[in-house]
Amino acid sequence: MMISFSGTQFPKEVILFAVFFYVRYGVSYRDVEKIMEERGVNVDHSTLNRWVIKYSPLIALSAKKNKRAAVSSWRMDLPLSCR
């Protein structure tokens, strides 16, 4: 699944970095705004909020589709005291 970034003012790399940083580290939008400003990108915290709301579900869905399937069956050995 390809996520469309058409119509955005910022490059997709900037948007993805901001969304991943917010989701991964759980910082506030204002903190992400300051972090982005330190990297030379002036973006408002309300714009960051819109990006997270719009793109984080799409990123999660895309990651889930690309995830390898786990083994459907597994066994756990019981300790000797439970046998």
C-alpha positions in Angstrom: 0.0 0.0 0.0 1.4 3.3 -1.0 0.6 6.3 1.2 -0.2 9.4 -0.8 1.5 12.7 0.3 0.1 14.7 -2.6 -1.0 18.2 -1.7 1.3 18.5 1.3 3.6 21.5 1.7 6.4 19.4 3.3 8.3 16.5 1.8 7.2 13.0 2.8 10.4 12.4 4.7 9.7 15.3 7.0 6.2 14.2 7.7 7.2 10.6 8.3 10.1 11.7 10.6 7.7 13.8 12.7 5.0 11.2 12.9 7.4 8.4 13.8 9.1 10.6 16.4 5.8 11.5 18.0 4.5 7.9 18.0 7.8 6.2 19.0 8.8 8.5 21.9 5.4 9.7 23.1 6.5 13.4 23.4 4.1 16.3 23.0 3.3 18.0 19.7 5.1 21.1 21.0 8.2 19.1 21.8 8.2 17.6 18.3 7.7 21.2 17.0 10.9 22.3 18.8 12.8 19.2 17.6 11.8 19.9 14.0 12.8 23.5 14.4 16.2 22.4 15.6 16.5 20.5 12.3 15.6 23.6 10.3 11.9 22.7 9.7 9.3 25.2 10.9 6.1 23.4 11.4 3.2 24.2 13.8 2.1 21.8 16.5 -1.4 21.8 15.2 -0.1 20.7 11.8 1.8 17.9 13.6 -1.5 16.8 15.2 -3.2 16.6 11.8 -0.3 14.6 10.4 -0.4 12.1 13.2 -4.2 11.7 12.9 -4.0 11.3 9.1 -0.9 9.3 8.6 -0.3 7.1 11.7 -3.2 4.7 10.9 -2.0 4.4 7.3 1.5 3.7 8.4 0.4 1.1 10.9 -1.8 -0.6 8.3 1.1 -0.6 5.8 3.4 -2.1 8.4 0.9 -4.7 9.4 0.6 -5.8 5.7 4.3 -6.2 5.4 4.8 -8.1 8.6 5.7 -11.8 8.3 3.2 -14.2 9.7 4.0 -15.9 12.9 4.0 -19.7 13.4 0.4 -20.7 13.9 1.2 -23.4 16.5 3.7 -23.4 19.4 4.3 -25.5 22.5 5.6 -24.5 25.9 7.5 -26.9 28.0 6.1 -27.3 31.5 8.6 -27.2 34.4 9.3 -30.5 36.1 7.5 -29.5 39.2 4.2 -29.2 37.3 4.4 -32.7 35.6 
